[in-house]
Amino acid sequence: MNLVNFFKQLNFILFFISSKKNVKILHKNASIEIIKSFNKNLRLFDKINYIKSKRFNNKSSFIVLKDNNNLIGSGWIYFGEKKWHISEINKTISVKNYYLLYDFTIIKKYRNMGYYSDFLKLIKKKFFRNNLCIYTTLNNPYSFKGIRSSGFFLNKISSKFLTLNL
């Protein structure tokens, strides 16, 4: 096994922390909607299935990005206590004093247009008094770029076996 394959198997997770830096939003008509409980209207989004709807019981809220009433993307925010389990590396982390952003997606036809970055910027604006954190896998350069350009900074790198604080 070569070194590249070894690192791929480690499946590194990159953790980012929000900065208080204001960044310009590209899509002026973009807006977010925060949904705190599962209801029949959510089926219209066709983004939540029954399994994901259980996240509402886990102190998570669903966030939707719209532009001119078009659904652009979605994600989740966790308002929990102290711990969060990351299934990609089978590890529990501390999220004390942070709101955790996770499982974000942009609809394919809207990708590579700056919406992911704007999505995170709008969330930062909405929760400007709160500390936010988000993570992505090392092998997702598009997510990395969107997170960095929205004013988050890399805080640590973690795998199942080790954590590097930066």
Backbone bond lengths (Angstrom), bond angles and torsions (degrees), N, CA, C in turn:
res aa  C-N    CA-C-N  psi(-1)  N-CA   C-N-CA  omega(-1)  CA-C   N-CA-C  phi
1 M - - - 1.455 - - 1.539 108.24 -
2 N 1.328 115.86 129.24 1.463 117.90 178.66 1.527 110.82 -84.97
3 L 1.315 116.14 171.95 1.463 122.47 -174.79 1.530 112.34 -63.21
4 V 1.332 118.62 -38.04 1.473 121.90 -179.83 1.526 110.24 -62.91
5 N 1.323 117.39 -46.58 1.474 120.78 179.07 1.522 111.43 -64.72
6 F 1.321 116.87 -35.69 1.462 120.91 176.81 1.523 110.51 -60.07
7 F 1.345 117.29 -47.83 1.463 120.78 -179.50 1.522 112.34 -67.06
8 K 1.324 117.61 -33.60 1.465 120.16 176.33 1.521 110.97 -63.77
9 Q 1.328 116.91 -37.62 1.456 120.42 179.14 1.526 111.94 -69.16
10 L 1.331 117.05 -27.80 1.456 119.67 178.66 1.526 111.84 -68.53
11 N 1.336 116.54 -24.33 1.458 122.34 177.50 1.533 111.65 51.10
12 F 1.304 116.06 71.21 1.455 121.74 -179.57 1.520 112.13 -69.75
13 I 1.318 115.51 142.05 1.453 123.52 175.66 1.526 107.48 -111.94
14 L 1.319 116.94 134.16 1.459 122.81 177.91 1.521 108.47 -103.32
15 F 1.338 117.21 124.55 1.465 122.53 179.72 1.512 109.79 -103.00
16 F 1.312 115.38 135.06 1.459 121.65 179.82 1.519 109.45 -123.29
17 I 1.315 115.45 147.67 1.460 123.71 177.99 1.524 107.68 -119.02
18 S 1.328 116.64 141.35 1.460 119.74 -178.99 1.526 110.79 -72.49
19 S 1.312 114.39 145.33 1.457 120.28 173.03 1.529 107.08 -102.98
20 K 1.283 116.90 164.63 1.468 121.22 178.20 1.525 111.32 -85.79
21 K 1.315 116.06 1.34 1.460 122.56 -179.39 1.535 110.67 -63.89
22 N 1.327 116.43 130.07 1.458 120.80 175.16 1.519 109.49 -83.13
23 V 1.305 116.27 135.31 1.451 121.87 178.71 1.522 108.98 -126.97
24 K 1.312 115.74 146.76 1.458 122.30 -174.59 1.529 111.46 -73.94
25 I 1.324 115.86 135.98 1.460 122.47 178.86 1.533 108.91 -90.37
26 L 1.317 115.94 127.15 1.456 122.53 -175.93 1.531 112.39 -73.18
27 H 1.319 117.01 -45.29 1.469 122.34 -176.78 1.533 109.13 -96.60
28 K 1.306 116.75 102.18 1.469 122.35 -172.66 1.526 113.95 -66.53
29 N 1.326 118.20 -25.08 1.467 121.16 -178.99 1.525 112.70 -93.33
30 A 1.319 117.17 0.92 1.458 120.52 -179.88 1.524 110.19 -71.75
31 S 1.327 115.23 143.95 1.463 120.81 178.50 1.524 108.80 -149.13
32 I 1.327 114.86 160.76 1.462 119.18 177.50 1.517 109.93 -115.70
33 E 1.309 114.39 153.54 1.460 121.92 174.49 1.522 106.81 -129.51
34 I 1.323 116.12 131.97 1.459 121.37 -179.43 1.524 108.24 -106.34
35 I 1.325 115.84 125.31 1.459 122.24 -177.12 1.527 107.27 -114.56
36 K 1.329 115.71 121.60 1.460 120.29 -171.67 1.519 114.62 -99.50
37 S 1.332 117.96 -9.06 1.461 119.23 179.03 1.520 109.75 -149.95
38 F 1.318 115.46 155.36 1.456 121.35 -179.59 1.522 109.42 -76.57
39 N 1.330 116.32 129.98 1.461 120.57 175.77 1.524 108.83 -146.78
40 K 1.309 116.17 174.13 1.466 119.80 -175.10 1.524 112.64 -63.65
41 N 1.332 118.88 -25.77 1.464 121.03 179.27 1.522 112.21 -66.36
42 L 1.314 117.63 -26.06 1.460 120.52 -179.95 1.522 112.02 -64.99
43 R 1.312 117.82 -27.91 1.462 119.97 179.90 1.526 110.87 -62.66
44 L 1.332 117.01 -23.57 1.461 120.23 177.33 1.521 111.47 -63.95
45 F 1.315 117.05 -30.21 1.456 120.13 -179.46 1.518 112.11 -74.28
46 D 1.334 116.84 -20.70 1.456 122.35 179.78 1.534 111.42 52.85
47 K 1.312 116.13 28.74 1.458 121.21 -179.97 1.518 111.52 -113.61
48 I 1.308 116.91 -23.23 1.458 120.01 -178.62 1.517 108.48 -104.81
49 N 1.306 115.19 124.79 1.452 118.17 171.21 1.524 107.91 -101.65
50 Y 1.292 116.81 176.75 1.465 120.63 -174.84 1.530 112.05 -59.01
51 I 1.322 116.85 -41.33 1.473 120.02 -178.16 1.519 110.64 -62.62
52 K 1.324 117.10 -45.57 1.469 119.81 179.58 1.520 111.79 -68.54
53 S 1.321 118.08 -26.07 1.463 120.00 -179.97 1.526 111.50 -63.69
54 K 1.329 117.73 -22.30 1.461 121.15 177.70 1.521 111.76 -66.93
55 R 1.320 117.58 -14.91 1.457 121.32 177.86 1.527 111.76 -63.36
56 F 1.330 116.96 -26.35 1.469 119.65 178.01 1.525 110.91 -61.47
57 N 1.331 117.22 -32.43 1.465 121.68 177.78 1.519 112.20 -74.29
58 N 1.331 116.72 -12.82 1.461 122.84 -176.73 1.532 111.38 -103.27
59 K 1.340 116.93 29.91 1.463 123.25 178.18 1.526 112.64 62.31
60 S 1.329 116.88 31.88 1.456 121.78 176.52 1.521 109.42 -111.18
61 S 1.327 115.24 151.55 1.461 122.10 173.97 1.522 108.36 -124.21
62 F 1.319 115.28 148.70 1.463 122.95 179.25 1.518 108.30 -90.02
63 I 1.324 116.79 135.09 1.464 121.20 179.36 1.519 108.01 -119.26
64 V 1.327 115.89 132.71 1.454 122.12 -179.18 1.529 108.61 -117.61
65 L 1.328 115.83 135.58 1.459 121.94 173.55 1.521 108.49 -101.96
66 K 1.330 115.51 128.30 1.463 121.63 177.62 1.517 109.30 -126.27
67 D 1.322 115.88 152.84 1.459 122.30 172.07 1.522 106.09 -138.07
68 N 1.326 116.07 116.51 1.474 121.08 -175.13 1.527 111.29 51.82
69 N 1.325 116.44 45.05 1.463 125.12 179.49 1.524 114.23 65.46
70 N 1.330 118.53 8.76 1.466 121.22 172.73 1.522 108.22 -90.17
71 L 1.324 116.62 132.80 1.446 120.70 176.12 1.525 108.25 -71.42
72 I 1.338 116.23 123.77 1.458 121.93 -177.96 1.522 111.56 -105.42
73 G 1.331 116.48 -41.68 1.459 119.75 -177.61 1.511 111.29 -168.97
74 S 1.335 114.63 -178.70 1.456 119.78 -179.04 1.526 109.88 -153.64
75 G 1.314 115.00 165.36 1.455 121.82 177.24 1.516 109.67 -169.44
76 W 1.315 115.84 -174.82 1.460 121.91 -176.59 1.520 110.17 -130.38
77 I 1.335 115.46 150.50 1.455 121.89 173.41 1.521 108.06 -129.75
78 Y 1.331 115.43 131.67 1.463 122.92 -177.69 1.523 109.38 -104.37
79 F 1.324 116.37 124.66 1.459 122.82 -178.82 1.528 111.12 -106.05
80 G 1.306 117.52 31.12 1.453 121.25 -169.99 1.504 116.45 -78.47
81 E 1.291 113.10 -167.57 1.459 122.71 -173.25 1.527 112.04 -78.56
82 K 1.332 116.12 -88.89 1.459 118.51 -169.89 1.517 114.94 -130.50
83 K 1.321 118.74 -27.35 1.468 121.43 -170.70 1.524 111.66 -120.13
84 W 1.346 115.22 150.04 1.453 122.31 176.43 1.526 108.02 -143.91
85 H 1.331 116.20 133.38 1.464 120.66 179.14 1.526 109.18 -95.65
86 I 1.329 116.61 125.81 1.463 122.40 177.39 1.519 107.64 -100.59
87 S 1.320 116.01 109.49 1.462 120.47 -174.76 1.530 112.01 -68.08
88 E 1.337 118.49 -29.56 1.463 121.13 -178.32 1.524 112.45 -60.04
89 I 1.330 117.27 -29.86 1.465 120.47 179.72 1.530 111.88 -121.97
90 N 1.325 116.74 4.71 1.463 123.05 -179.99 1.535 111.12 50.63
91 K 1.329 114.34 56.56 1.460 120.06 -176.26 1.526 108.98 -143.38
92 T 1.326 115.99 142.69 1.457 121.63 175.98 1.518 108.66 -99.33
93 I 1.337 115.42 133.56 1.458 120.55 -178.31 1.526 109.85 -120.16
94 S 1.303 115.52 163.32 1.454 121.14 175.91 1.526 109.15 -90.53
95 V 1.323 116.47 130.61 1.460 121.25 175.01 1.534 110.06 -123.92
96 K 1.305 115.01 26.64 1.460 120.83 179.69 1.528 109.24 -56.88
97 N 1.324 115.58 133.47 1.463 124.10 179.73 1.526 113.91 70.84
98 Y 1.333 118.64 14.54 1.463 121.96 179.03 1.521 110.89 -129.37
99 Y 1.316 115.17 150.32 1.454 122.19 165.47 1.525 105.07 -97.58
100 L 1.322 116.63 128.13 1.457 121.86 -175.18 1.524 110.47 -98.18
101 L 1.312 116.45 127.00 1.466 123.27 174.42 1.525 107.69 -97.41
102 Y 1.342 117.27 134.81 1.460 119.33 -178.67 1.521 111.65 -155.48
103 D 1.320 114.91 162.25 1.461 124.79 173.05 1.532 112.70 55.34
104 F 1.324 116.50 54.28 1.457 121.92 179.56 1.514 110.81 -92.38
105 T 1.317 115.12 145.86 1.456 121.07 176.23 1.528 109.21 -147.18
106 I 1.306 114.65 147.04 1.467 122.51 173.35 1.527 106.16 -115.97
107 I 1.323 117.11 135.39 1.462 121.94 179.00 1.531 108.71 -58.68
108 K 1.316 116.60 137.96 1.475 122.60 -170.89 1.524 113.91 -48.73
109 K 1.307 118.68 -44.53 1.476 119.21 -174.94 1.522 112.72 -69.41
110 Y 1.342 118.07 -11.58 1.464 121.60 178.96 1.531 112.95 -106.26
111 R 1.318 117.21 3.74 1.465 120.25 -179.35 1.526 111.14 -73.05
112 N 1.321 115.59 157.03 1.470 123.77 -179.75 1.527 112.57 60.97
113 M 1.326 116.55 29.76 1.464 122.00 178.15 1.528 111.11 -121.89
114 G 1.324 117.80 6.08 1.461 122.07 178.62 1.515 114.49 88.34
115 Y 1.320 117.79 7.03 1.466 119.83 -177.75 1.525 113.16 -70.57
116 Y 1.323 117.74 -36.92 1.469 119.54 -179.15 1.530 109.88 -61.34
117 S 1.301 116.10 -46.58 1.461 120.65 178.53 1.535 110.72 -61.88
118 D 1.322 117.08 -44.25 1.474 120.71 177.73 1.526 111.66 -63.01
119 F 1.312 116.63 -37.36 1.462 121.72 177.77 1.533 109.64 -57.07
120 L 1.321 115.88 -50.54 1.467 120.29 -179.86 1.530 111.72 -66.41
121 K 1.312 117.78 -36.22 1.468 121.40 178.00 1.531 110.99 -63.62
122 L 1.330 116.40 -41.61 1.471 120.44 178.63 1.528 111.10 -66.59
123 I 1.315 117.12 -36.82 1.471 120.56 176.58 1.519 109.46 -65.98
124 K 1.334 116.85 -43.85 1.471 120.16 177.66 1.525 110.82 -59.46
125 K 1.320 116.11 -40.03 1.466 120.51 179.72 1.528 110.79 -65.57
126 K 1.313 117.16 -42.24 1.465 122.45 -179.76 1.533 111.41 -66.18
127 F 1.319 116.70 -39.25 1.463 122.34 -177.00 1.529 111.05 -109.12
128 F 1.331 117.23 40.01 1.462 121.47 -173.49 1.520 113.48 -61.84
129 R 1.314 118.43 -22.87 1.469 120.96 178.88 1.524 113.36 -87.59
130 N 1.325 116.45 -4.89 1.464 121.27 -175.89 1.524 110.75 -110.91
131 N 1.309 115.21 152.90 1.462 121.11 172.68 1.520 108.19 -83.27
132 L 1.315 116.25 130.30 1.453 121.75 179.79 1.523 109.61 -115.57
133 C 1.323 116.34 147.71 1.461 120.63 171.79 1.525 108.10 -136.89
134 I 1.314 114.76 155.54 1.461 121.95 -179.30 1.520 106.95 -149.83
135 Y 1.316 117.07 153.88 1.458 120.00 177.15 1.515 110.47 -136.35
136 T 1.319 114.84 159.30 1.456 122.54 175.51 1.516 108.10 -148.63
137 T 1.313 116.32 164.33 1.461 119.72 177.07 1.525 109.25 -81.89
138 L 1.309 115.63 155.43 1.461 121.55 -179.79 1.519 111.81 -62.15
139 N 1.321 117.67 -29.53 1.468 120.92 -177.17 1.532 113.29 -89.32
140 N 1.327 117.87 22.14 1.463 121.88 177.07 1.535 109.55 -121.78
141 P 1.334 117.54 78.31 1.472 120.49 -175.76 1.529 113.50 -65.02
142 Y 1.329 118.24 -28.65 1.460 120.23 -179.84 1.526 110.71 -67.77
143 S 1.321 116.27 -42.56 1.459 120.79 176.89 1.524 110.03 -64.46
144 F 1.321 116.72 -44.41 1.466 121.66 178.51 1.529 110.49 -55.20
145 K 1.321 116.47 -48.15 1.470 121.29 -178.57 1.532 111.11 -63.40
146 G 1.322 117.44 -44.22 1.464 121.22 -179.79 1.518 112.62 -64.52
147 I 1.324 116.40 -40.20 1.461 120.97 179.87 1.522 109.91 -66.14
148 R 1.339 116.47 -46.89 1.474 120.40 -179.69 1.530 111.64 -63.09
149 S 1.324 117.93 -41.86 1.465 120.13 -176.92 1.529 112.75 -73.86
150 S 1.330 116.91 -10.20 1.466 119.38 178.42 1.532 112.18 -96.15
151 G 1.326 117.08 6.70 1.455 120.03 174.16 1.517 115.17 94.95
152 F 1.320 118.14 23.01 1.458 122.35 172.82 1.524 107.60 -100.21
153 F 1.317 117.08 150.05 1.461 119.39 176.60 1.520 110.42 -121.82
154 L 1.324 114.86 147.46 1.456 121.82 -177.86 1.517 109.44 -67.14
155 N 1.328 116.83 125.52 1.459 122.70 -176.08 1.525 112.53 -108.11
156 K 1.347 116.81 -38.52 1.468 120.17 179.28 1.516 110.60 -160.13
157 I 1.309 114.28 160.86 1.458 123.54 176.07 1.519 105.67 -121.77
158 S 1.323 116.10 133.40 1.456 118.68 -175.28 1.526 110.74 -139.62
159 S 1.317 114.58 149.61 1.457 122.29 170.61 1.525 106.49 -134.44
160 K 1.293 115.91 -177.08 1.462 119.35 178.89 1.528 111.16 -61.13
161 F 1.329 116.20 -29.05 1.456 120.12 -172.23 1.515 115.32 -102.98
162 L 1.318 118.13 -21.08 1.457 118.43 -176.38 1.519 111.45 -151.71
163 T 1.342 115.64 160.97 1.459 122.43 175.36 1.515 108.16 -136.20
164 L 1.329 115.87 129.28 1.455 122.17 175.97 1.526 108.98 -110.07
165 N 1.323 117.53 115.26 1.459 121.32 175.33 1.523 108.53 -85.05
166 L 1.310 116.18 134.63 1.466 120.92 -178.10 1.523 111.53 -105.13
